[in-house]
């Protein structure tokens, strides 16, 4: 239980520290930027908007929560789709690159080329191919944001496999696939978890971008609407909700990573 308790304690401490830093920076920026209070909303304003009913207001805090939490739920579903697709594709590509140099030589230049192109510039082409407002457009745009950082991290982990262990598998008649599944992948767990952890905010960013450019739903699709309608309370509350949910999910993945690696006696990857 000691490694488990230590992992949980470290994750909770990091989560509380991160939230505190974000709140302080948020309030500091508003305090020293000189933005009018009509436009800029601080943590207290967002809290009151979501949980405090004001006299004479046209809508209640419960109605605000219903609208904004519904939008956040849609964005999280889109983020989950991009996260799963991106992580699966990144893992499969990393395994293929590790097993076959031919595949690596043929696909890696294309991956590097796509990585160098800003996503916003190719998003219209993706939407044209997959269709505006479709789940396919959300999956493709979201997975691209996740794919390349995750691919680099997983490749790094697979490349650090013990040469002695790989040679031992080959001595006993195992091929490249056996060496990959029995040695490289178990040894790459820290890098796999690091890829998943980094991909959480990336998946949320990709979902918001896809909603803004393609579906018009979720928080990404409604940010511009809130701004155009001068609904600045909803605007800041929506940003705050998706930010803190992303931080929470990031720390959940980190908690799982700490527990699993502690149980296996492995250290976290710096990738």
MOBELVEN-V821984 format. One line per field, one symbol per residue. psi: psi as a letter, one per 40 degrees, with the letter a starting at -180 (. if undefined). Layout:
BEGIN
psi->???
END
This chain:
BEGIN
psi->dddddddddddddddddddddddddddddddedehidddhhaddddddddehhiheidiidddddddddddddddddddddddddddddddddddddddhdddddddddddddddehhdddedddddddehheiddddddddddddddddddddddddeeihdddddddddeeiadddddddddddeeddddddddddeddddddddddddddcdeiaddeeddddddefgddddddddddddddddddddddddddddddddefiiiie.
END
